């Protein structure tokens, strides 16, 4: 705003300088007027060109603006009150209001009005037309008040902007904390909590076998080995979760991290390994096939490790839910590419979901498995649907992931 005021001053001084030099008396008066033209023009140009550097100097020293006002008065006397220098005089209280607030606007508006009245009185135009002579002095007062008001509005707007920025920062921190808590809840539910549930079931079986009338030592050894393996798996998952947390909150991260350090992952291979592990652990028959059968359907492309991990977790949780709550005789996982979509389905022939089941209802009753699946799908930009399957009482968990939304892999480095 102040820079615009100085730009206007430059234009008005350039237009009125010839008239001031022509009307000045020869000799010393011409030299004084010329010096005033140079000083006022160069001062306005410097502040217009580099306001960020010299503006604070003007803010700390109001006497500089007072000297500029006196030089402007000398030009006004030489050029006459009817020249364009009268508009330069109006700029002074406007600038004072913007820089020095109400007190500075009042002082410089009064000073500039007094100078204008003296110039009109010296040219004997004050008594000839009093209303016209009071036009520019009154305008100085009005413009000074406008400058001070503009300053107040700008300061309030800046304070509101800073407050809004602080609120947005606090909201961003709160959202980040909520997202991290939700992520931790998903990871603990899908890894540690699920494995500990298996440990509890294995321990119950071991207790029943050990308390039988005729305990079978071989069966007890197998069940004890299952408890040990499940406990070791829970410990490994806990360490992996802690390692992940340490990596997320590393105070000295790599400034140039590799966005895909392990390269693309074969989703079909990852899911097949997950299905085999699930079948061996639960004894429930499970298969993993490409969409449309063993050979039909498009092969899924290599995916980023983070996306593969989320898809594998969704499939694992869907199989666990079917095993725990659906009592199926078999589980089937299908994955394939359909044009620009990656389709993943987990099908079972169990009891299915109760009628009217919703995500909100599951969240309220403490069943967070389906809630975590929906959140994982949303995190990678996929759409997840849960409903009746192809069997009469089965459940189908279907996921569609647009491949165009995935980050492109960086080109391999040239040799």
Buried (B, 14 or more C-beta within 10 A) or exposed (E): EBEEBBBBBBBBBEBBBEBBBEBBEEEEBBEBBBEBBEBBBEBBBEBBEEBEEBBEEBBEEBEBBBBBBEBBBBBBBBBBBEBBBBBBBBBBBBBBBBBBBBEBBBBBBBBBBEBBBBBBEEBEBBEEEEEEBBEBBEBBBEBBBBBBBBBEEEEEEEEEEEEEEEEEEEEEEEEEEEEEEBBEBBBBBBBBBBBBBBBEBBBEBBEEBEEEEEEEEEBBEBBBEBBEBBBEBBEEBBEEBEEEBEEEEEEEEEEEEEEBEEEBBBBBEBBBEBBEBBBEBBEBEBBBBBBEEEEEBBEBEBBBBBBBBBBBBBBBBBBBBBBBBBEBEBBBBBBBBEEEBBBBBBBBBBBBBEEEBEBEEBEEEEBBBBBBBBBBBEBBEBEBEBEEBEBEBBBBBBBBBBBEEBEEBEEEEEE
